[in-house]
Amino acid sequence: MQTTTPRRPDDWTGDAGMSDAGMSTVEYAIGTIAAAAFAFVLYTVLTGDSVVSTLTGLVEHALSVKS
């Protein structure tokens, strides 16, 4: 009677023995695109009229305070 060893879950995916450490090129590309999109949104928000006027008013108020 022949006994079989149970299969590992890695064997089910077809990439047994291969390491998943690190990011692949596609993951780097998606991460870069996401970072660029976030930077664009942040730039758009921070250069908007309401933010600029609020920061300008805050700085002017801080400079006009007498000690």
Order of alpha helices (4+ residues) and beta strands (2+ residues): alpha-alpha-alpha
